[in-house]
């Protein structure tokens, strides 16, 4: 390949990455300009042993020819990546094509940087680049003593074959992203992202940069809150114009602090923050919590400033919360950090909370305190330029102190990643989320996200699919969270209502029915029940095998405090294996009277009984928890086996289709039928015709009993053709139909028609999929007809779609009774519809070049489902979901999207 033929520099291969310890670095393709960086790296920071392992002989220096060979590549047959940190090269990896589809791969990592997962990152990015360039297999030669490099290949999840000859181990493996390799990559992503957040929430030392002696300034509030929280680590204050702040010695710069600093809390003017980043990088600080405002929330100039801030921080290995953040809190007794502007240090609890807005964060913390809910950790990320909710989910998944996750999301930068992580976390602990802008899909200033092509219902479906409990308001969030944090999950929808008010009991029963709960037992007590009466009634309800949860309602007589009843509720709630919740005295939260002690130090222990201001609120919260419990206990259903689909052939068909139409376009029916066939979807046989003779021959070939209608292409050009079709049983009817159509439309010769065998009757349904710029693939289902379109009666899911997801999609649409014997009709074979949904989802998931696919008319009947009409479109994709197969941090604000 000549230099003129070589592709341009592949900028889409550049990425910021997280290393194993949670610090950042930058990976990019090598360029000739890296010659000096390479020489400095090789001569000064690579040991003789590492050089020997790389080249199998002593090689103290690189010759000019070597430098040229390593830095001048064509990005096709010779590809190399460098990893940089603080402007220095810390690793280089490359592959060289040796045979068509086969390349040799090798790495060299600075000795001080080894053990941070760098070789694994290089291998991931080289493999993805190789796949883009048609490479199918890597091989490497390694000395037997180089155990670390041997393990890099063997631990990557690929099927590695090995041999030994002449004192060298040869390794060979396909770079196809297998399920095992993907699992290894995602485990490493989880480890790195969780580690980066752990350093923020469990620091040993914190520096407050911008600390102030003046009262009511941000710098003074930060110092006071850290001191009042009784932080277990060391606090340092940085103020170049003071000798001391709040009785602590002040340092002119963070570099002057005599000890290590894990986290820096930054409260200086926006234009000074970049200098602070450089100081912190020189000091070896792990991460920054930037309280300072004046960034993307202020307009274009602020967006550019924020972009530079994030780029600079990452290039020096620093993660960043903010800017414009409220801060972080950890109530763990061994930490007790309040690095925030909130004067409220929430009580110890089991819930972790993530939000973005600082003002909202303050209100949330005050509400937490009033409700007695308690938090484990709290993060308000402000403009969310770097650290996002996804990072916190990775941390909370393994955090034993967090049993419930609460999230207030003002924007979704990477919804597909959120869905993937949330699905996994929800299996271990519940996630309760409020998402602002659900209808308008609007986002606040400072949050740069790309437009979502999918409708808002698709986002809601993504949350349900991932097991996320989505609620409408903050009040609903706290209502649900306090039940999850203190009571066991219900086994089903059956509810008992126990109370001393008939009126409130009826309200509770009505509310339960309206949200899908079933009231199986209702015990009405007198208006002045004794503690024994209440205890007997509660025991009766909880012991009933037909009851899954108990709602207690208590309004005390005017002369009674209700303390005895509270003691009963607390005692029963602590011992019950079924959830007990109450509307007690109209109290909201977890009142002290209804709390049980907690050995872990939380405000209220497991078994404490949550109370609600109204019975409707209590029942709504219970219904949300029931939905989660049902999701958790419903079998997921496995994916299709490798023999069910032919992905390799499908990819070849798509590439062939794009070769015919480089700019993209609609697939012809024959192309589409072949593609669908790779996924076991049979397109109803149709024969194209343009003359009467061809129509007669086609009908004969199909055995008559056919339909004559216009092709989809001609319907688009002439919509009146859509309504012209006839059922035809013999040659005379065909002749009559053809001439009749000609009489209606004029000359139809060459107009483009198809002859199609009449399909068995059935209920018309349609299945669609699109490639969304944010979600990736999105699949929808609905019944056919204008009413379904008019009412937007569609269900949505994000592939991969399980058996559980497909079944839910079919049943979610309001018109679904049509499939289940409505008004005496035959029940259709629903499992065949579900199979088609999953196959379409699999196809869209496998083939990003398929920009849209529609099975526009599927007739579902008692014996099966027949696909009568379908359409598909392919588009060239420059960067085919590369973020699915390699670890990379979200793009910088102003580039594309934040996470």
C-alpha positions in Angstrom: 0.0 0.0 0.0 1.4 3.4 -1.0 1.3 6.4 1.2 -1.3 8.0 -1.1 -3.5 5.0 -0.7 -3.3 4.8 3.1 -6.3 6.0 5.1 -6.2 9.3 6.9 -5.3 9.4 10.6 -8.2 7.5 12.3 -9.1 10.1 14.9 -12.1 8.0 16.1 -9.6 5.5 17.6 -8.5 8.2 20.1 -9.9 7.8 23.6 -9.4 8.7 27.3 -9.3 5.5 29.3 -9.4 4.4 32.9 -6.6 2.3 34.3 -7.1 -0.5 36.8 -6.4 1.8 39.8 -9.1 4.4 38.6 -6.7 6.9 37.2 -6.9 8.2 33.6 -4.7 8.1 30.5 -5.0 8.8 26.8 -4.7 6.3 24.0 -4.3 7.2 20.4 -2.8 6.0 17.1 0.9 6.6 16.8 2.1 9.4 14.4 5.6 10.3 13.0 5.6 13.3 15.5 5.9 10.7 18.3 9.5 10.0 17.5 11.0 12.0 20.3 8.4 10.7 22.8 9.3 7.2 21.8 13.0 7.7 22.3 12.6 9.4 25.7 10.2 6.5 26.7 12.5 3.8 25.6 15.8 5.2 26.7 14.8 6.5 30.1 11.8 4.6 31.5 12.1 1.0 30.1 14.3 -1.4 31.9 16.9 -3.7 30.1 14.8 -6.7 31.2 11.6 -5.3 29.6 13.6 -4.5 26.4 14.9 -8.0 26.3 11.4 -9.5 26.7 10.2 -7.3 23.8 13.0 -8.0 21.3 14.5 -11.3 22.6 18.0 -9.8 22.7 19.8 -6.9 24.3 18.7 -3.6 22.7 19.7 -0.7 24.9 18.7 1.9 22.3 16.5 2.3 19.2 18.2 3.1 15.9 16.9 5.9 13.7 15.5 3.2 11.4 13.7 1.5 14.4 12.2 4.8 15.5 10.9 5.4 11.9 9.5 1.9 11.7 7.7 2.2 15.0 6.2 5.6 14.4 5.3 5.6 10.7 2.4 3.2 10.0 -0.3 3.0 7.4 -3.2 2.3 9.9 -4.2 -0.8 8.0 -1.5 -3.4 7.7 0.6 -1.7 10.4 -1.2 -0.2 13.3 0.2 1.1 16.6 -1.3 2.8 19.6 0.5 4.8 22.3 -0.7 5.5 25.8 0.2 8.9 27.2 0.1 10.5 30.6 1.1 14.0 31.5 2.4 14.5 28.0 4.7 11.5 28.2 4.5 8.1 26.5 4.0 5.3 29.0 3.3 2.4 26.6 3.1 1.4 23.0 1.5 -1.6 21.3 1.2 -2.6 17.6 0.2 -5.2 15.2 1.7 -6.0 11.8 -0.2 -7.9 9.1 1.8 -11.0 8.2 -0.8 -12.9 6.2 -4.3 -11.9 5.0 -6.5 -11.7 8.1 -3.6 -12.5 10.4 -1.3 -10.1 12.3 1.5 -10.3 14.9 0.9 -8.2 18.0 3.3 -6.9 20.7 3.5 -4.4 23.6 6.0 -2.5 25.6 5.0 -0.8 28.9 7.0 1.5 31.1 8.2 -0.5 34.1 6.7 1.9 36.7 3.3 1.6 35.0 3.2 -2.2 34.8 0.4 -3.8 36.8 -2.2 -1.1 36.0 -3.9 -3.1 33.2 -2.3 -1.1 30.4 -1.4 -4.1 28.2 -5.0 -5.3 28.4 -6.2 -1.9 27.2 -3.8 -1.9 24.3 -4.9 -5.3 23.3 -8.6 -4.3 23.3 -8.0 -1.3 21.1 -5.6 -3.1 18.8 -8.2 -5.9 18.4 -11.0 -3.4 17.6 -8.8 -1.6 15.1 -7.9 -4.9 13.5 -11.5 -5.9 13.2 -12.3 -2.7 11.4 -9.4 -3.4 9.0 -10.4 -7.0 8.3 -8.0 -8.8 10.7 -9.4 -12.0 12.1 -6.5 -13.4 14.1 -3.6 -12.3 16.3 -0.5 -14.2 17.1 2.4 -13.3 19.4 5.8 -14.8 20.3 6.7 -14.5 24.0 9.7 -15.7 26.1 8.7 -18.3 28.7 9.9 -16.1 31.5 7.6 -13.2 30.5 4.7 -14.5 32.6 3.0 -11.2 32.8 2.6 -10.9 29.0 1.6 -14.5 28.6 -1.2 -13.9 31.2 -2.2 -10.7 29.3 -3.2 -12.8 26.4 -4.7 -15.8 28.3 -6.7 -13.6 30.6 -8.3 -11.6 27.8 -11.1 -14.1 27.3 -10.1 -15.2 23.8 -9.5 -18.9 23.0 -5.7 -19.0 22.9 -3.8 -21.8 21.3 -0.1 -22.1 22.2 3.0 -23.9 21.1 6.7 -24.0 22.0 9.6 -24.0 19.7 13.3 -22.9 19.9 12.8 -21.5 23.4 9.8 -19.3 22.4 6.1 -19.6 23.2 3.8 -18.9 20.3 0.2 -17.8 21.1 -2.6 -17.6 18.5 -6.2 -16.5 18.9 -9.2 -15.2 17.0 -10.1 -11.6 17.9 -13.8 -12.1 17.4 -15.4 -10.5 20.5 -16.7 -13.6 22.2 -19.1 -13.6 25.1 -16.2 -14.5 27.4 -13.9 -11.8 26.0 -16.7 -9.2 26.4 -17.3 -10.4 30.0 -13.7 -10.0 30.8 -13.6 -6.4 29.4 -16.8 -5.4 31.3 -15.4 -6.8 34.5 -12.3 -4.7 34.1 -14.4 -1.7 33.3 -16.4 -2.2 36.5 -13.2 -2.6 38.5 -11.6 0.6 37.2 -14.7 2.8 37.5 -15.5 1.5 40.9 -11.9 2.2 42.0 -12.0 5.7 40.7 -15.1 6.5 42.8 -13.8 4.8 45.9 -11.0 7.2 46.1 -13.4 10.1 46.1 -15.7 8.6 48.8 -13.0 7.0 51.0 -10.1 9.5 51.0 -7.4 9.5 53.6 -6.7 13.2 53.0 -8.5 16.1 51.5 -7.2 19.6 50.5 -9.7 22.5 50.2 -8.3 24.8 47.6 -9.8 28.2 47.9 -10.4 27.9 51.7 -11.4 31.3 53.1 -11.4 33.0 56.5 -14.4 35.2 55.5 -17.7 34.0 56.9 -20.4 32.7 54.6 -18.1 32.3 51.6 -17.9 29.1 49.7 -14.4 28.4 50.9 -15.3 28.9 54.5 -18.5 26.8 54.3 -16.4 23.9 52.8 -13.9 24.0 55.7 -16.6 24.2 58.3 -18.6 21.3 56.9 -15.5 19.1 56.7 -14.6 19.9 60.3 -18.2 19.5 61.6 -18.5 16.1 59.9 -15.6 14.9 62.0 -13.7 13.6 59.0 -11.5 10.7 60.0 -8.7 11.7 57.6 -6.5 14.8 57.3 -7.8 18.1 56.1 -5.5 20.7 54.5 -6.5 24.2 53.5 -4.9 26.0 50.6 -5.0 29.8 50.5 -2.0 31.8 49.2 -3.1 34.9 51.0 -3.5 33.5 54.5 -1.4 31.9 57.2 -4.3 30.0 58.8 -8.0 29.3 58.1 -10.3 28.1 60.9 -7.3 27.4 63.1 -5.5 25.2 60.5 -2.3 26.2 58.8 -2.9 27.5 55.3 -0.6 26.5 52.4 0.1 28.7 49.4 -0.3 25.7 47.0 -1.4 22.1 47.2 2.2 21.2 46.3 3.3 22.7 49.6 1.2 20.3 51.6 3.8 18.0 53.3 1.8 14.8 53.0 -0.1 13.0 50.3 -3.4 14.4 49.1 -6.1 12.0 47.8 -8.8 14.5 46.8 -8.8 18.2 46.2 -12.0 20.2 46.7 -11.8 23.3 44.4 -13.5 26.6 45.1 -11.6 29.2 43.1 -12.7 31.4 40.2 -13.4 29.5 37.0 -10.5 31.0 35.2 -8.1 29.8 37.9 -9.2 26.2 38.0 -6.8 25.0 35.2 -3.8 26.2 37.2 -5.1 24.2 40.2 -5.4 21.1 38.0 -1.7 21.4 37.1 -0.7 21.9 40.8 -2.8 18.8 41.8 -1.3 16.7 39.0 2.2 17.6 40.2 1.2 16.7 43.7 -0.2 13.3 42.7 -3.8 14.1 43.7 -6.3 11.4 42.6 -9.4 13.4 41.9 -11.0 16.8 41.9 -14.3 17.9 43.3 -14.9 21.2 41.5 -17.4 23.4 43.3 -16.6 26.4 41.2 -19.2 27.6 38.7 -18.7 29.6 35.5 -18.5 26.7 33.1 -20.9 25.1 30.6 -23.9 26.3 32.5 -23.0 29.9 31.5 -23.0 29.5 27.7 -20.5 28.9 24.8 -17.4 30.4 26.5 -18.1 28.4 29.6 -18.6 25.2 27.5 -15.2 25.7 26.0 -13.6 26.3 29.4 -15.2 23.1 30.7 -14.0 21.2 27.7 -10.4 22.4 28.4 -10.8 21.5 32.1 -11.9 17.9 31.5 -9.2 17.4 28.8 -6.5 18.7 31.0 -7.6 16.7 34.0 -7.8 13.5 32.2 -4.5 14.0 30.4 -2.8 14.3 33.8 -4.6 11.2 35.2 -7.2 13.0 37.3 -10.9 12.2 37.5 -13.3 15.1 38.2 -16.7 15.6 39.9 -18.3 18.7 38.6 -17.8 21.5 37.8 -20.6 23.5 39.5 -21.0 20.5 41.9 -22.5 20.6 45.4 -20.0 18.0 46.5 -19.7 14.5 48.0 -20.7 12.9 51.4 -19.9 9.6 53.0 -21.6 8.8 56.4 -19.5 5.7 57.0 -18.3 6.0 60.6 -14.7 5.2 59.6 -14.8 8.1 57.0 -17.4 10.8 57.9 -16.6 13.1 55.0 -18.8 16.1 54.0 -16.9 17.7 51.1 -19.9 19.7 50.1 -21.7 23.0 50.5 -24.5 21.3 52.4 -24.6 22.1 56.1 -26.7 19.0 56.6 -24.7 15.9 57.3 -27.4 13.2 56.7 -27.8 10.4 59.2 -26.3 7.1 58.5 -28.5 4.9 56.3 -28.6 2.2 53.6 -29.3 4.4 50.5 -26.8 5.9 48.1 -28.0 9.1 46.3 -26.8 10.6 43.0 -28.0 13.9 41.5 -26.7 16.6 39.3 -28.2 19.9 40.4 -26.5 21.5 43.4 -29.6 23.4 44.5 -31.7 20.3 44.3 -29.0 18.3 46.2 -29.4 20.7 49.2 -33.1 20.2 49.2 -32.7 16.5 49.0 -30.4 16.3 52.0 -32.8 18.4 54.1 -35.7 16.0 53.1 -33.5 13.0 54.0 -32.9 14.4 57.4 -36.6 15.1 58.0 -37.7 11.7 56.9 -35.1 9.8 59.0 -34.2 7.8 56.0 -30.4 8.1 56.2 -27.8 7.8 53.4 -24.7 5.8 52.9 -23.2 8.1 50.4 -24.2 11.2 48.4 -22.8 12.7 45.2 -24.0 15.9 43.4 -22.1 16.0 40.1 -23.1 19.4 38.9 -22.5 19.7 35.1 -21.5 16.0 35.1 -18.5 16.7 32.8 -16.6 13.6 33.8 -17.9 11.5 36.7 -21.5 10.4 36.0 -24.3 8.2 37.5 -22.9 5.2 35.6 -19.6 5.5 37.6 -21.6 5.6 40.9 -23.6 2.5 39.9 -20.3 0.7 39.4 -19.2 1.7 42.9 -22.5 1.0 44.6 -22.8 -2.4 43.1 -20.0 -3.7 45.4 -20.5 -1.3 48.3 -21.9 -3.3 51.2 -23.1 -0.2 53.0 -25.5 0.7 50.1 -28.6 -1.5 49.8 -30.7 0.9 47.8 -29.7 3.3 45.0 -31.5 6.6 44.4 -30.9 8.7 41.3 -32.2 12.0 40.1 -31.3 12.2 36.4 -31.5 15.4 34.5 -30.0 14.0 31.3 -28.7 10.7 30.0 -25.5 11.0 28.1 -24.9 7.2 27.5 -28.2 5.5 28.0 -27.1 2.2 26.6 -24.3 1.9 29.1 -26.6 3.0 31.9 -29.0 0.2 30.8 -26.3 -2.4 30.8 -24.9 -1.5 34.2 -28.4 -1.0 35.8 -29.6 -4.4 34.6 -26.7 -6.0 36.5 -27.0 -3.8 39.6 -30.7 -4.3 39.8 -30.2 -8.0 40.3 -28.4 -7.3 43.5 -30.0 -4.1 44.8 -32.9 -1.9 43.7 -32.4 1.4 41.8 -35.1 4.1 42.3 -34.9 6.9 39.7 -36.6 10.2 38.8 -35.8 11.4 35.3 -36.6 15.0 34.6 -37.6 16.1 31.1 -39.4 12.7 30.4 -41.9 14.4 28.1 -39.8 17.1 26.5 -36.5 15.3 26.6 -35.0 18.6 27.6 -31.7 18.9 29.4 -30.3 21.7 31.7 -27.6 24.1 30.7 -24.1 22.5 31.0 -25.2 19.1 29.9 -24.2 18.4 26.3 -26.0 15.4 24.9 -27.0 14.3 21.4 -30.6 14.2 20.4 -32.4 10.9 21.0 -34.1 9.6 17.8 -36.2 7.1 19.8 -39.5 8.4 21.4 -39.7 9.0 25.2 -41.5 5.7 25.6 -38.3 3.9 24.5 -36.5 5.5 27.4 -39.2 4.5 29.9 -39.0 1.0 28.4 -35.2 0.9 28.9 -35.7 1.7 32.6 -38.3 -1.1 33.0 -36.1 -3.5 31.1 -33.2 -2.8 33.4 -35.3 -3.3 36.5 -35.0 0.3 37.4 -38.0 1.6 39.5 -38.9 4.8 37.8 -41.0 7.3 39.7 -42.4 10.7 38.8 -41.4 12.9 41.7 -38.9 13.2 44.5 -41.6 12.5 47.0 -42.4 9.2 45.3 -38.7 8.3 45.3 -38.4 8.7 49.0 -41.6 6.8 49.5 -40.3 3.8 47.6 -36.8 4.0 49.0 -37.8 4.0 52.6 -39.8 0.8 52.0 -37.0 -0.9 50.2 -34.4 0.2 52.8 -36.3 -1.2 55.8 -38.7 -4.0 54.8 -38.3 -7.3 52.8 -39.5 -7.6 49.2 -43.1 -8.9 48.7 -43.6 -12.3 47.0 -46.5 -11.1 45.0 -49.4 -8.6 44.5 -51.7 -9.8 47.3 -52.3 -7.2 50.0 -53.9 -7.1 53.4 -55.2 -3.9 54.9 -55.4 -3.6 58.7 -56.7 -0.4 60.3 -59.0 1.4 62.7 -60.7 3.6 60.1 -63.3 2.2 57.6 -63.0 5.2 55.4 -59.3 5.1 55.1 -59.4 1.3 54.6 -61.7 1.8 51.6 -59.4 4.5 50.2 -56.5 2.1 50.6 -58.4 -0.7 48.9 -59.4 1.6 45.9 -55.9 2.9 45.6 -54.5 -0.7 45.6 -56.9 -1.8 42.9 -56.0 1.2 40.7 -52.3 0.3 40.7 -52.7 -3.4 40.1 -52.6 -4.8 43.6 -55.1 -7.4 44.8 -56.7 -6.9 48.3 -57.1 -10.4 49.6 -57.8 -9.5 53.2 -59.2 -6.5 55.0 -59.4 -6.3 58.8 -61.4 -3.4 60.3 -60.7 -2.7 63.9 -62.6 -0.4 66.3 -61.8 3.2 66.4 -60.1 2.7 69.7 -58.2 -0.6 69.3 -55.9 -1.9 72.0 -52.3 -2.8 71.3 -53.3 -6.5 71.6 -56.1 -6.0 69.1 -53.7 -4.5 66.6 -51.1 -7.2 67.2 -53.6 -10.0 66.7 -54.8 -8.4 63.5 -51.3 -7.9 62.1 -50.3 -11.5 63.0 -53.4 -12.8 61.3 -52.6 -10.9 58.1 -48.9 -11.8 58.0 -49.6 -15.5 58.7 -52.1 -15.7 55.9 -50.5 -17.6 53.0 -52.7 -15.6 50.6 -51.2 -12.3 51.7 -47.8 -11.0 50.4 -47.8 -7.5 52.1 -49.6 -5.7 54.8 -50.7 -2.0 54.9 -51.5 -0.8 58.4 -53.7 2.3 58.9 -53.9 4.0 62.4 -55.6 7.2 63.4 -55.5 7.6 67.2 -58.4 8.7 69.2 -58.1 12.3 70.5 -56.9 11.3 74.0 -54.5 8.5 73.0 -50.8 9.0 71.9 -50.6 5.8 69.9 -47.2 4.8 71.4 -48.5 1.3 72.3 -49.6 0.7 68.8 -46.3 2.0 67.5 -44.5 -0.5 69.6 -46.6 -3.3 68.2 -45.9 -2.1 64.6 -42.2 -1.9 65.2 -42.1 -5.4 66.9 -44.1 -7.1 64.2 -42.2 -5.3 61.4 -38.9 -6.4 62.8 -40.0 -10.1 62.9 -42.1 -10.3 59.7 -40.8 -11.9 56.5 -43.4 -9.9 54.6 -43.3 -6.1 54.1 -45.2 -4.1 56.6 -45.9 -0.4 55.9 -48.2 2.1 57.6 -50.0 5.3 57.5 -49.4 6.1 61.2 -50.6 9.4 62.6 -50.1 10.8 59.1 -46.3 10.8 59.7 -44.0 10.7 56.7 -40.7 8.8 56.7 -39.5 6.5 59.5 -40.7 8.0 62.8 -38.7 7.3 65.8 -41.5 5.3 67.4 -41.5 2.9 64.4 -37.7 2.4 64.3 -35.8 -0.7 65.4 -32.1 -0.5 66.5 -29.4 -1.1 63.9 -26.1 -2.8 64.9 -24.5 -1.2 61.8 -25.1 2.3 63.1 -27.9 3.4 60.7 -30.6 5.7 61.8 -33.2 2.9 61.5 -32.5 -0.8 61.3 -34.0 -3.4 59.0 -37.5 -4.1 60.2 -38.3 -0.5 60.9 -41.8 0.4 59.6 -42.0 3.2 57.0 -44.9 5.6 57.4 -46.8 7.6 54.8 -48.8 10.8 55.0 -51.7 9.2 53.1 -52.8 5.6 52.3 -52.6 6.4 48.6 -48.9 7.2 48.9 -48.3 4.0 50.9 -50.1 1.9 48.3 -48.3 3.6 45.3 -44.9 2.9 46.9 -45.9 -0.7 47.6 -47.0 -1.2 43.9 -43.6 0.0 42.7 -41.8 -2.4 44.9 -44.1 -5.2 43.8 -43.2 -4.5 40.2 -39.5 -4.7 41.0 -40.0 -7.9 43.0 -41.9 -9.5 40.0 -39.1 -8.4 37.6 -36.5 -9.9 39.9 -38.2 -13.2 40.2 -39.2 -13.6 36.5 -36.9 -15.9 34.6 -34.9 -13.9 32.0 -34.8 -16.6 29.3 -31.6 -17.4 27.5 -30.3 -15.9 24.3 -30.5 -17.7 21.0 -27.9 -20.4 20.5 -25.1 -20.0 18.0 -26.8 -22.3 15.5 -30.0 -20.3 15.5 -28.5 -17.4 13.5 -25.8 -17.0 10.9 -24.1 -13.8 11.8 -21.1 -14.3 9.6 -23.2 -14.7 6.5 -25.4 -11.7 7.5 -22.4 -9.4 7.9 -21.2 -10.4 4.4 -24.7 -9.7 2.9 -24.7 -6.3 4.5 -21.2 -5.5 3.3 -22.2 -6.6 -0.2 -25.3 -4.4 -0.1 -23.2 -1.4 1.0 -20.7 -2.1 -1.8 -23.6 -1.7 -4.3 -24.8 1.5 -2.7 -21.9 3.2 -0.8 -24.1 6.1 0.3 -26.7 3.7 1.8 -30.3 3.0 0.7 -33.2 0.6 0.8 -32.6 -3.1 0.4 -34.3 -4.9 -2.5 -36.8 -7.5 -1.5 -34.5 -10.4 -2.5 -31.6 -8.9 -0.5 -33.9 -8.5 2.5 -35.3 -12.0 2.3 -31.8 -13.4 2.2 -30.7 -11.3 5.2 -33.8 -12.2 7.2 -33.2 -15.8 6.4 -29.9 -15.6 8.2 -31.9 -15.1 11.4 -34.6 -17.7 10.7 -37.2 -15.2 9.5 -39.0 -16.3 6.4 -40.5 -13.6 4.2 -43.7 -14.6 2.5 -43.0 -15.7 -1.0 -43.7 -12.9 -3.5 -42.9 -12.7 -7.3 -42.4 -9.4 -9.0 -44.3 -8.8 -12.3 -44.7 -6.0 -14.8 -46.9 -7.6 -17.5 -50.1 -9.7 -17.5 -48.2 -12.7 -18.9 -45.7 -12.5 -16.0 -48.6 -12.2 -13.5 -50.3 -15.3 -15.0 -47.0 -17.3 -14.8 -46.3 -16.1 -11.2 -49.8 -17.1 -10.1 -49.4 -20.5 -11.7 -46.1 -21.0 -9.9 -47.6 -20.1 -6.6 -50.6 -22.4 -7.1 -53.2 -19.6 -7.5 -55.3 -18.2 -4.7 -53.0 -15.1 -4.8 -53.0 -11.4 -4.3 -52.0 -8.8 -7.0 -50.7 -5.6 -5.6 -48.2 -2.7 -6.2 -44.6 -2.9 -5.0 -43.6 -0.9 -2.0 -41.3 1.3 -4.2 -44.2 2.2 -6.5 -46.6 2.9 -3.6 -44.1 5.4 -2.3 -44.1 7.1 -5.8 -47.9 6.8 -6.3 -49.8 6.4 -3.0 -53.0 5.6 -4.8 -51.5 2.3 -5.8 -51.6 1.2 -2.1 -55.3 0.5 -2.3 -55.2 -1.5 -5.5 -55.1 -5.2 -5.0 -57.3 -8.2 -5.8 -57.7 -11.8 -4.6 -57.3 -14.0 -7.6 -58.1 -17.8 -8.0 -57.7 -18.5 -11.7 -56.4 -17.1 -15.0 -59.7 -15.5 -15.9 -59.8 -13.6 -12.6 -56.1 -12.5 -13.2 -57.0 -11.2 -16.6 -60.0 -9.4 -15.2 -58.1 -8.0 -12.3 -55.2 -6.7 -14.5 -57.6 -5.0 -17.0 -59.7 -3.6 -14.1 -56.6 -2.0 -12.5 -55.6 -0.6 -15.9 -59.1 0.9 -16.2 -58.7 2.5 -12.8 -55.2 3.8 -13.2 -54.6 3.9 -16.9 -51.5 2.2 -18.4 -50.0 -0.1 -15.8 -47.4 -1.8 -18.0 -44.0 -1.5 -16.2 -45.7 0.0 -13.1 -44.3 -2.7 -10.8 -46.6 -5.2 -9.2 -46.1 -8.4 -7.1 -48.0 -11.6 -7.0 -48.3 -13.1 -3.6 -49.9 -16.2 -2.2 -52.9 -15.4 0.0 -51.8 -15.8 3.6 -53.8 -17.5 6.3 -56.0 -15.0 8.2 -54.6 -13.5 11.4 -54.2 -10.4 13.5 -51.9 -7.8 11.8 -48.9 -6.8 13.9 -45.7 -5.0 13.0 -42.1 -5.1 14.4 -39.6 -2.3 13.8 -36.1 -1.6 14.7 -33.8 1.4 14.3 -30.2 2.4 15.1 -30.4 5.3 17.5 -27.4 7.6 17.8 -27.5 7.3 21.6 -29.2 3.9 22.4 -27.8 1.9 19.5 -30.5 -0.5 18.5 -34.1 0.0 19.5 -37.0 -2.4 18.8 -40.7 -1.7 18.9 -43.9 -3.8 18.6 -47.5 -2.9 17.9 -50.7 -4.1 16.2 -51.2 -3.0 12.7 -53.7 -0.3 11.6 -54.2 3.4 11.8 -55.6 3.4 15.4 -52.4 1.9 16.8 -50.4 4.5 14.9 -52.7 7.4 16.0 -52.6 6.3 19.7 -48.9 5.5 19.6 -49.8 2.1 21.0 -46.2 0.7 20.8 -43.9 -1.1 23.2 -40.1 -0.7 23.1 -37.0 -2.5 24.3 -33.2 -2.2 23.9 -31.4 -5.3 22.6 -30.3 -7.8 23.7 -33.9 -8.8 24.3 -34.7 -11.8 26.6 -37.7 -14.1 26.5 -39.1 -12.1 29.4 -38.6 -8.8 27.5 -40.3 -10.1 24.4 -43.3 -11.5 26.4 -43.7 -8.1 28.2 -43.6 -6.2 24.9 -46.5 -8.2 23.4 -48.6 -7.7 26.5 -47.8 -4.0 27.1 -49.7 -2.6 24.1 -53.2 -1.6 24.9 -54.5 -3.6 21.9 -52.9 -6.8 23.1 -56.3 -8.5 24.0 -56.8 -8.9 20.2 -54.1 -11.5 20.4 -55.6 -13.4 23.3 -59.1 -14.3 22.1 -60.9 -10.9 22.4 -64.6 -11.3 21.9 -64.4 -15.0 21.2 -61.7 -14.8 18.5 -59.1 -17.5 18.3 -55.9 -17.0 20.5 -52.9 -16.4 18.2 -49.6 -18.2 18.6 -48.0 -15.5 20.7 -44.8 -17.3 21.3 -44.1 -17.1 17.5 -44.6 -13.3 17.7 -42.1 -13.2 20.6 -39.7 -15.3 18.6 -39.9 -12.8 15.7 -39.3 -9.8 18.1 -36.2 -11.5 19.6 -34.8 -12.3 16.1 -35.3 -8.8 14.8 -33.6 -7.5 18.0 -30.7 -9.9 17.5 -30.3 -8.8 13.9 -30.3 -5.1 14.8 -27.9 -5.8 17.7 -25.5 -7.7 15.4 -25.6 -5.3 12.4 -25.2 -1.6 13.1 -25.2 -0.8 9.4 -28.9 -1.8 9.3 -30.2 1.7 10.1 -33.9 0.6 10.0 -35.8 -2.6 9.6 -39.6 -3.1 9.6 -41.7 -6.2 9.4 -44.6 -4.0 8.4 -47.3 -6.7 8.0 -47.1 -9.8 10.1 -50.3 -11.9 10.2 -50.4 -13.7 13.5 -52.9 -16.6 13.8 -53.4 -19.8 15.8 -50.9 -21.8 13.8 -48.1 -19.2 13.6 -47.1 -15.8 12.3 -46.4 -15.0 8.6 -44.3 -12.0 7.5 -46.0 -10.7 4.4 -44.2 -7.4 3.9 -40.9 -6.0 5.2 -38.4 -3.3 4.4 -34.9 -2.5 5.4 -32.3 0.2 5.0 -28.5 0.1 5.3 -26.2 3.0 6.0 -22.4 3.1 6.1 -21.0 3.4 9.7 -17.6 4.9 10.2 -17.2 3.8 13.9 -19.5 0.7 14.2 -20.2 0.9 18.0 -16.5 0.6 18.8 -17.3 1.6 22.4 -19.1 -1.7 22.8 -15.9 -3.6 22.3 -13.3 -1.4 23.9 -13.1 0.5 27.2 -13.2 4.3 26.6 -14.3 7.2 28.6 -17.1 9.4 27.3 -16.1 12.0 24.8 -15.3 15.5 26.0 -18.2 18.0 26.2 -18.4 19.8 22.9 -17.0 16.7 21.1 -20.0 14.4 21.1 -21.5 13.4 24.4 -20.6 13.1 28.1 -21.5 9.9 29.9 
